[in-house]
Amino acid sequence: MPPSRLSMAITVFMSLIEEDITSIALTERRSSLVRRPNQERGSPLQGSESETHSSIRRNSKDRVIEFAESTFIESGTYDLTNQQQRTERLERTPNQTPTISRANSASNLVASSTGVEFSLPPVDGGFNAWMVLLGGFVIEGFVWGYTSSFSVYLQHYQKQPEFAGASVTELTIIGTLATGVSYMGGFVVGLLGGRFSLKTMMYAGSVTMVVALVAASFATQVWHLILTQGFLFGLGGAFGKQSLIVVMSQTSNSNRFPLNYQSLQLLVGFIYAGAGVFGLACPTLIDMSLKSIDWRWTLRVVALFVLVFCLGSSFVIRPRHSTDDARSYASLSRKDFAFIKSKRFLIMAGAVLFQGLGFFVPNLFIQPYAQWLGSSEQVSTIMLSILNAATIIGQLALGHVCDRYGYATSAVISSGVASLSVFLLWGLAPQSFGLLIAFAVIYGTFGSGFTSSFPSIVTDIAGTEYRKPILINGVFMLLRGIGNVVGNPIGSVILTSTSGAAGWADMSYFVGSTLIASAVCGAVIRFVPSRMIA
């Protein structure tokens, strides 16, 4: 072989060897950064080319999903350079747990206790972001703003011959279930989150609410309303609202929302303010409708609005992942519920439960309380509207506090000020009707702002795991719903067991005490060193 050809062959051979060495080095680097199957979060990462092979599946939307144990390409082309750049964005903490850097915030890796990791697609900006914002506003308005106006239905149902024999406590159960089940159903959403997409559950929730209202319009007995307008509507609201909360949690690391907001909590507050806007309008509109077309056609008209707006909002909202992205999470295990052992979770769970026990009682009874003080039915309806309207300010203001000072501070301020308003203003309202107005404004503002901290609480406890935010949010909503379902009947029993001013005073003691207990739980998180409540 001529020297020139021999030199050329040697050069090509050395080039191939160099490429092989480079490829092996990159493969070993990726293997060391990918968590091994079934490895618990926080354990040291291990891996070599002989033990673990990373793989990539790139779908039509360029969402990259990493698995362990096999290497295959479903579609597209394997791009070693892009994969190297993406894995290099992973950073290690002192305990060798991979975390996501800010540079990768638009395509976050998410892990679960199953050991599977995948990256969420980039957060939507522009039009799609506006749709999440506006769609969430509408869903929150119908699920919570409308149900918080049940006091108007309560006053009307008491005058109907079909329900003449029903007690106040029995009729109260209708509104209690509508709000309580909408929270408790969040746990069901958590269990189904790995089997069905969030959009599917939002569709199901909207349709269920429509069916519930139409069926309630044919009721002839109280238990018919309890089953339909109460339980079934609340269940539909749970699928719509709780799925929406998970969608919002998926945006917690992004600043690509409308108007260049960099605060998730402010946007969460805007969405939750939908309850205040609808709560401001619904009492008056429902009262007018009940007087003009009766309660049966009122329910049917509301069902039509739910069909158009809630179902339409569910259609335009785009979650950042679908159920196909997380098939491995369909089966729950004990590891998925390991967060229950966390002291931080248990303390905040107590705050949620105590707040749920007391918060909903004034909302349900402020209208009859105003009438007991001597106001007309129209004025009492306006009082309910004022209370609901104050939640607009509360959600935005407490959302900002949560973002700036932390969710624990927000919880303390919310429950603490609300409890003081109950003790000082609700209890002294018989002396001056103006004090009741002041109570409606202050209580509505601070009491309602508690929920604006939920996404931050969930994110803090869950970390980066896909399944945990859905489950933790579901447990919190279950506890808040239990508090609602238990607290309202307790308030009703306290009111009816003692006549006159004593009954209203005893109710205020119950509500104020539960809110103080919630504030104490938040104070523990705020002031006790983190190492003691980890």
C-alpha angles and dihedrals in degrees: 000000000000115000092244093056092044090052091049092050092050091049093051091046093051090047091054091049091050091051091049092051091049091049093050092049092052092047091052091050092053092047091054091054099048116084115240119245117281090002112150119240113268097024119125116276118239132174146132135184092262093052107035133022122194121216139191132217113189116192130198093278094052093249107154118213121190123208133174132236102028141052122216141136117227095187139337127033129305107244111196094184094054091045091051091051093048096048091047088062089066112099129200125230121210091271091052094250111146115239132186118252123219089252089066097043093112092059106032123192111228124198135194137193088263089071094243117133128191136167123240116232119253115290112260117251133188116013097007091051090052089051092055089049097047096036091051090049091055096044092048089049096054097039097046110009093052096044091048086064093063090111087079091055089047093058091047097046091055089064097049119103091220090064100032094122096049121108125228090252092055093050090045090060090068095063092035092058093044091059099028098050090046086064099036091050088066088082090057089051088053092053093047095042094098096046102045131035119249091245091054090054091047090053091049091049094052093049092046092054091051093050091047095054094045091049091048090056089067095050119132099175135042094248089058089060092044090055098043113024089031115035102017095044090048091051091052090048090052093057092048101041101037092048087052091054090055090051089053091048089057089063095054095110097046136090095187097105125121121289091023092277113170093188119091091188094056090053091045087052090052092052093046089049086072086079089058095048093048091040089055095052103033101067093055095040093047091047091052091047094048091053095046108036102013128242098286096060090038090062091048093050091050089050089057092052091049091051093052102038106029095041090044091050091050088054097054098042113096118201117208095242139026131215089261089065091060109033090139090066097062092097118065123216136182090263090064089063096045089112089075088077092057113109090211091055093048093050094049090044087058090050091052094047096048092045090051092051094060110020099074098049099078091045090058098041105035092092096054089041091056090049090049088055088057105264123138123254091255093052092048089053089052089052089057090049091051091051092050093044091055089064088071091065092039096054093049097041097044089043088058091047090051092051094047103037105018136263094276092059090047091051093049093050093044099050096032098054092040091055092050091051090054095050097042106030107025092046094048096042094103088068094055132009088212089068089059090053090049089049092052092052098044097039093045091049100047103027095052094048092072093086094054088076095056098095091051092048092050093046093048094052098037100046113189100330117123100217099040099069090055093047096043092047089048093053092048091050091047090054093046090049092049089051090052095047092047099036100054095052089046089053091048092050092048090051097048096041092063121040128223127357093345091065093053091046093051089050091054090052091053094048095044093049095052091049091050089053089053091050091051091055090052091048090055090057091044101048108022113089113262094235090063095054102034 
